[in-house]
Amino acid sequence: MRTLGKTEIDVIVIAKAEDDAAWERPLRVRRKKKASLSLPIEVAERVAFFAQLHRHASAEDWLNRIIQERLELEEAAFAGVKRELAKGRV
């Protein structure tokens, strides 16, 4: 099977452009929304230091990892408390 060139692909796509049966369902893609967070300068400096210490590309990457880890801990603790409440132990 040979590889099609760009021009050949364009010809095929243009020929099938009006044929709805030739296409899959359209996909919806949502861009991740970013939130901003204000930090006191002292905290931001500490974050930058530890991000560099842990060899992260940016302070944002390091913070994202730390927050994700903390959320997992909090969710596990919350699930444990819910189980205990369901058993009537708390």
Order of alpha helices (4+ residues) and beta strands (2+ residues): alpha-alpha-alpha
